[in-house]
Amino acid sequence: MMKRSVLILALACAACAQEPALKLPEVPAAAAFKEAQTPWVSAEPSAPIAWDGWWQAFGDAELDALEQRLIQNSPDLASALARYSQARAATEGLRAAQVPSVGASLNAQRDRQSELKPLRVLGPTSPNEYNSATVGVDLEYELDIWGRVQAQVAGGIASERAAEADLANARLSLQAQLADSWLALRGLDQQAQLLRDTEQAYARALDLIERRHGAGIASGLDLARAQGQLESAHSQLSQLQAQRAVLEHAVAALVGANASDFAVNPKVTELKLPAVPTGLPSTLLQRRPDIAGAQQRLRAANAQVGVARAAFFPSIMLSAQGGYQSSDFGRFIQAPNLFWAIGPNVLFTAFDGGRRKAEQHRAEAVLEENAQRYRGTVLAAFQQVEDQLALLARYGDALKSEREAAAAAARANGLAENRYRAGAVSYLEVVTSQTAELQARRNVLDLSTRQQRASVQLVRALGGGWGQQPDKG
């Protein structure tokens, strides 16, 4: 009866020491994305990214090559991989506590003892000098009755998975950053070509004004306006080239190249706008690595609460040792020289001034902090998806209107030039119409680039690709 009571008490203590059941914070849910009107379900951040080549949807072979180069050479990605390797090694170290540790020792020496040494070896008549040899094996194992080691291992596994999610998040973030910088750079290339074409048109107009001015037909004011307009185009092109240089340097750093040796040749190309399905269910949010990392950190913090609880109970170590010991090297390994010892070792802190209680409170506060971080990460994820869905849709509407505005500005510019040649208006009207047309055409290019960049950020907000590769044909 007594043994049964002790067993029941031990089991009850073990239950008290275990880590609490993990409970994910509740996140407010809606029936659909506001900007897409698509039903979604609660996210579970555990599914892997379905497709890691989403940037190929833009149809740019150079971008694809740079993305591959980023994976191979990015120092930021390499450092994230190193952090993941550290977490794996730490987990293996924690797992080692679940198996017995075995040590071996060998000692052989010549000793001299003091003649007046109390309790001389072999008694008062023993020699002052003697041999001593010991070979032994030690075994030690902690009986994890209270679940402390198990909780430590569980926390280590969760931390390792969080580091793995951090690696995936760093990879996705860098890939998206490279794609975003590349699209911005190619957008500037388009605008640069537009400005160069405009410069040529303005130069032709200036030549015409100079001839008319020489003939006494055009005024000096018209000539000054034409000159100012050409110089303004020069200035805009120089500013744009400065922005492009900065983006080129950023691309170099992302792919692990020296900016002094890296160059991207200007190229005017019409990149595709990926047909990212706007009706994506929010189950894709479960693939976001930052959400997965936040959840795993919550698990690790939960396990640390179990470790803190187990500290209130005694640590029980099972130890054993054995071997041979002799002062005669010639007859060392013999039965009479055998020694061994085995037995449990119980360690318990009776009073610590509240240190363990404070550690439990700290672990519980860390758990609450990670719970709120998880909640904030999930809410931010929904916000980012909504933001990019809204930008894609609104930029699309604005782009249609801007194209109509550019076409109207081109018609107005043509009419103004005809009226000027006919002497019906001053050159100010031509300058005004040309400036309006240039701005409208630049707005078209800028909105197109911003829409493409928003699609990159949408893919990033969704945690990667959307499970289907683009049509290769």
N, C-alpha and C positions, 0 to 999 in steps of 0.2 A: 504493500500500500504506500509505504514511504517513497519507494523508488518511482512509483507511478506519479505521485504528487510532484516529485522533483522534475520528472520528465515533462509533465504538463506545464510547470512553471517555466522551464527552459524554452519550451515551444512558444509560450505566451510572450516571453521576453524577445525571442527571435522575431516574432510577428511585429512587435513594437519597434524593433530596430530597422525593419525593412523600409525602403524608400517609398514615398507616397505614390499613389496611382497618378500617372500623368494626365492632366486635363488641359486641353488646348483652350485658350481664351476664345470667347465667342466674338465673332466679327459680324457687324450688321450686314445683312444680305438683302438684295433686291431681286425682283423677278427677272430683270433683264438689264443689260448695259444701256444706260440712258442714250448714248450716242449711236448705238447699233441696234437697240431693241431686240437683243438675242437672249433667250433664256440661258441661265447658267446655274451651276450647282456649287456646293461648298468645295473649296479647294483642298486637295491633299498633296502637299509638296513632296512627292516621292517618285513620280514618273520621270524617266529619262528624257532628254531632248530627242525628238524624233528625227530631226534632220539638221545636220551641222553645216550644210552648204547653201544656206538661204540667200547669201549675197549673189549667187549665180543667177538669180532671177532678174538682176539688172542687165544681164547680157554683156558684161564687160570682162574680156579675158585678162586684161591687165589687173583689174581689181581682184579677180580670182587668184592670180599669181601672187599678188601682194598679201592676200589673206593667208595663203599657204606659207609665205615667207614669215609672216607674223608668228604663226604657230611654231615655226622652227627657231626663230631668232629673238623673239621679244624678251627683253630682260624682265619686264614686269610679269610676264607669264611664267618665266623660269623661276622667279622668286616665289610665285604662288605655288608652283610645283614643289619647290623645296620646303615650303611650309607644310604642304600636305605630307611630304615624306617624313618630316619631323613628327607630325601627328601620328602617322602609322607606327613609327618607331616607339613613340611614347605608349601607344596602345599595346604593342608587343611586350614592353616592359611591365605594364600592369598585368597582362595575362600571365606573365611568369610567376606571379604570386599565387596562382591557383595550383601550382604543382610543387612538390617538395624540392628544396634546394639541397644539393649534395656537394660537400667539399672534401678534399683530401689533403693530407699534410705528411711531410717527411722531414724528420729532423735527426741529424747525427752530429754530435759534438764531443769535445774533450773538455772536462770541467775540473776546476780546482776549488775546493771549499775551504773556508776559513777553519783554522784549528779550534777557534773559540766559538764557532757557529752553534747556536742553540739547535737542538734537534737535528744533529748531523745525520746525513744520509747513511744508512746502514749502521747507525749507532756510534757510540764514542770511539770504538776501535776501527771504524771504517777508514779507508785510505783518504788522504787529502786530495788525490787526483783520481779521477774515474771517467769512464765513458758513459755516454747517455744517447740512446737511439730510440726514436718513436716514429711509428708509421700508423696513421689512423684515418678513418673516414667519419665524417660528420653529416648527419641528416637532420633537416629542420622543416617543419611543415605547420602552417597555421590552420587550425580547425575553424573554418569560417561559419560558425554557428549563427552569428548575428547578421551575416550577409554583408559585412564591411568590404571584404575583398571583391565580392560579386558586384557591389554597387560601384566600387572604383573602376572595375573593368567595364561596366555598363556606361559609366561616364566617359571613360577613355574611348570606347567605341563610338559614342555619340559625338565626341569632340573630333574624332577622325573623320566621321561622315560630314561634320560641319566644315572641316578643312577641305574635304573633297568637293563640297558644294561651293566653297569659296573659290576653289580652282576653276570650277565650271563657270562661276559668275565672272571671274576675272577674264576668262577666255571669251565669254559672250560679250562682256563690256568692251574689251579691246577690239574684238571683231566689229562690233557696232561702231565704235569710235573711228576705226580705220575706214569703214564704209561711209560714215558721215563726212569725214574729212575729204575722202576721195570725191564724193558727189559734189561737195562744196567747191573743190578745186576744178572739177570739170564744168561746173556751172560758171565759174569765173572765166574759164577758157572760152565759153560761148559768149559771155559778155565782152571779153577782150576782142574777139573777132568782130562783134557788132560795133565796138568803138573804133576799131581799125577801119572798117568799112565806112563808118560815119566820118572819120577823119578825112578819108579820101573824097567823100561827097562834099564836105565842108571846104576842102582845099580847092576843089573844082569851082565851088561857088565863090570862094575868095578870088580865084583867078578871073572869074567873070566880072566880079565887082571891080577889081583893079583895072581891067580893060575898059569898063564902062566909066570908071572914075577918070581914067586917062583921056577918055573921049569927051569928058564933061557931062556925061549922062547921069552918073551916080554921084551922090554927095560924099563928102569925107565922113559923115556920120555913118552912112551905109558901110563904107570901107572899114571903119573902126569896129562896127558891130560884127562884121564877117570875121575880122581878125580875132576879136575876143571870143567868138563862138568856137573857132578852130583851136585856140589855146585852151579853152575850157575842156574840149574833148581830149586834148593832150593830157591835161591834169587828171581827168577822170581815169584815163588809161594807166597813168603812172600809179595812182592810188590803188587801182585794181591789181596791178602787177605786184605791188607791195603786199597786198593781202594774199595773193597766190603764193608768193615766196614763203610767207609764214606757214601756210597750209602745207606746202611741200616739205618744209622742215619738220612739221608735226608728223607727216606720213613717214619720213625717214626714221624718226625716233620710235615710232610704233613698230616698225618692222626690224628694229635693231640695227639700223644703218647709220653711218656718220653723215650728218647733214651736209658736211663739206664735200662729200664724194657722191651724194645722191641727187639725182635729177629726174624729173618727170617731164617729158616733152609735151608742150602744149598740143592739144588735140580737141577739135570740135566734133563731138559725137552725140547722137541722140540716144540717151540711155532709156531703157524700158522702165516704166512704172510698174512694179510687181503687183499682181492682182492678189493682194493679201485679202483673204475672205473677211469682210467686215462682220459677217454673222458668226464669228467664232464663239463657241461656248467658253465659259470661264474655266472649264476644266483644264484648258491650256495653261492657266495660271499655276497649276500644280507643278508645272515643269520649271517654274522660275527657280534658279539655284539659290537666290538670296532668301526666298521663303523656306526652301529646304534647309539651308544653313541655320536660319533663325529657329526652326523647329528642332533641329538637332542640338543646338545650344540650350534650348529649353529642356531637352531630355538630359543633357549633361548636368545642368544645374539641379534638376530633379534628383539625379543620382547622388549628387553631393549632399543633398539633404539626408539621404539614407546613410551616407558615410558619417555625417555629423551625429545622427541618432545612434549609430553603432558604437560611437566612442564612449557612450555611457555604460557599456557592458565590458566585462573582462576579455582580454585577449588570451586565447588558449593556444599555446605552441606545443607541438609534439616533437621532441628532440631525441636523437639517438646518436651514439658514437661508439666506436670500437676500433681495435687495432692491436699492435704489438709494441711492447716497451721493454727494453733491456739495457743493461750496462755492458753486456758481452756481445760485441759485434759478430763474433763467430757463431754464436748460438742465438741469433736474433728471432727468426721465425720459428718458434716452438710453442707448444700448447701452454706451458706454464707462464709464458710471457704475454698471453692474451689478456686483454682488458675490454670491457664494454660497459655502457650505461644507457638506460632508456627510461623515459618518463615524461609526463606532461609538465608544462611550465605555465602557470596562470599569472597574468599581470593585470592589476586593477588599480585605478587611481581612486582613492577614497575621497579625497578633497582636493579641489583645484581652484578654489576661489571664484567659481562661476565661469571658468574659461570655456568648458565644453558647452555650457548653455549659451554663452555668447556666440560661439562658433555655429551652433545650430541656428540661432537667430540671423546670423550673417548669411548662412546658406539659404535660408528661407527668403531673405531679402533679395539675394541674387536670383533666386528662382522667380520672384515676382518681377524683378527688372527684366529678365529674359522673356517672361510672359508678355509684358507690355511691348517689348521690342518686336516680338513676333507679331503681335496685333498691329503695331504700327507699320511693319513691313508689308503685311497683307493689305492694309488700307492704302498704303502708298502704291502698291501694285495695281489695284483697281483704279486709282486716280490716274496713274500713268497711261493705262490702256484707254480710259475715257478721254484723256487729253489728246492722245495721238489719233484716236478715231475722229474727234472733233476737228483737229487740224487737217487731217486728210480730206474730210468732207468739205470744210469751209474753204480750204485752199483750192479744191477742185472747182467749187462754185466761183470763187474769185478769179481763177485762171480763165474760165470761160468769159467772164465779163471783161477781163483785162485784154484778152485777145480781140474782143469786139472793139474795145477802146483803142487798141493799137491800129486796127484796120481803119477806124474812123479818123485817127490822128494822121495816118498816111494819106487818106483822101484829102483831109484839110491842108496838109502840107503841099500836096500837088496843086491844089487850087490856089494857095497863097503864092507859090512860085510862078504860076501862070499869070496871076494878077500883077505880080511885080514886074515880070517881063513886059507886060502890057502897059506898065506905068500907072496902074490903077491904085496901088498901095505902096507904102514905104517898105524898106527892107526889114523894119522892126516886125512886121506881121510875119515875114518869112522866118525870121529868127525865132519868134514865139512858136510858130507851128512846127519848126524843125526840133526845137527843144522838147515840145510836148510829144512828138512822135518818138524821139530817142528814149525819153523817160518811159513811155508806154511799152516800147519793145524791151527795154531793160526790166521792167516790171514783169513782163511775161516770162522772161528767162529766170528771174529771181523766184517767182511763184512756182514755176515748174521744179526748180531745184529744191525749194523748201518742201514741196509736196513729196519729192523723192526722199528727202532726209526724214520727213515725218514717217514715211513707211519703214525706214530703218529703225526708228525709235519705237514704232509699233511692234515690230518683230522682237526687239529687245524687251519691250514691256510684256510680251507674251511668252518670254523665256526661250526664244529661238525660232526655228522654222515651224511651219504649220503642217508637217507630216507628208508633204507631197512635193517632189522636185519639179522644177519648171519644165515646160515642154522643150526638149532638145531640138525639135524641128523648127 
